[in-house]
Amino acid sequence: MFNTPRPFLMVVIVFSYVLTGCSVVGPRAVSKSSVDYNLVLSKVNNEQLLLNLVRLRYRDTPFFMETASLSTGFSFDTALGATLQLNPSKLESYTLSGPNLTYGEKPTITYTPLQGDKFIKEMLSPMNLNVLMLLYHSGWSIERLLRVTIQRLNESMNAPTASGPTPDITPEYKSFQEIAKLFRHLQKKRAITLAQNEEGNKVFVTISPTQHNSSEVQAFLQALNLDTSRLQFALVPSLDNMISDNNQTISIHPRSMLASMYYLSQAVEVPQRDQAAGRVTVTRDESGEVFDWNQVTHNLFRVQSALSYPQNAYIAVKYRGAWFYIDDSDLDSKSTFSLLTQLLALQSSETKSNAPVLTIPVQ
């Protein structure tokens, strides 16, 4: 019978173990790395968006950095040593050093400032109705979509002065909110739907024939000064302040991405010390009383502030010596924030940017 020397046998066993370990460690490292990068990049993008909302409330300049690319390399090194010593008192003596497995990862992240033509396309161009239709048919509430992205429906104004820096006087918003709320109610009842023509270049509000004469549908049509006998009305984008007297179409003024962010930035609750120091605009009503912007953004969005890190924060950023955050239990705010991230992604242009890129090798 052939007898394999014990030292050699031990070397073979340990070497096999090392090879098996490499085949297991490699896939696990890739899997864990993929999840970790996903979580970190999502967190960073959310923090940047929240930070820019806070900046807008302070009339500070927003700044966006896009993650242009992410690449990483993995390295696995193994070492195994073995020594054999002859000892007169023993038949054999051997020492194994190893196995030794080292793992390395070298990621490189490339950031691109959002500016120039790309900034105009993504941030300053009015929302495309096709984008709104896409979100509407993906299940978003029409009330949330209208309040965030639309500045005017016919004569009903959705706080148009809030589409820029915080105004000094109270905005006009009540009739629009009532219409948006009723629209959502009728959406859930399938009494009103949004649809496009076959060419995809026109959007229509369509009334269900079976519910056309209901008091709620008639109230909706009257609130928009529409022909109460019609079943379909085209949405006509209008970027000026001229109100059409045509009661067969709905004039709609979409906001830009930046205007929507300005609008939502009014929900940032600024520390009292910053208000007292005049670092933010304080809006007042006709009687001179301080206007509560929660009347405009209630059930939609809220960013709270604290002097120490909030323990129940969904996302939080530190700015001007205070923490600004969205509470993890505030589902309305979390939904609106998610909608904002999707709008930003859908507004992104495929046009190649000429902006300089910043590449950072992560150590």
Secondary structure, 3 states (H helix, E strand, C coil): CCCCCHHHHHHHHHHHHHHHHHHHHHHHHHHHHHHHHHHHHHHHHHHHHHHHHHHHHCCCCCCCEEEEEEEEEEEEEEEEEEEEEEECCEEEEEEEEEEEEEEEEEEEEEEEECCHHHHHHHHHCECCHHHHHHHHHCCCCHHHHHHHHEEEECCEECCHHHHCCCCCECCCCHHHHHHHHHHHHHHHCCCEEEEECCCCCCEEEEECHHHCCCHHHHHHHHHCCCCCCCCEEEEEECCCCCCCCCCCEEEEEECEHHHHHHHHHCCECCCHHHHHCCCCCCCECCCCCECCCHHHHCCCCCEEEECCCCCCEEEEEEECCEEEEEECCCHHHHHHHHHHHHHHHHHCCCCCCCCCCEEEECC
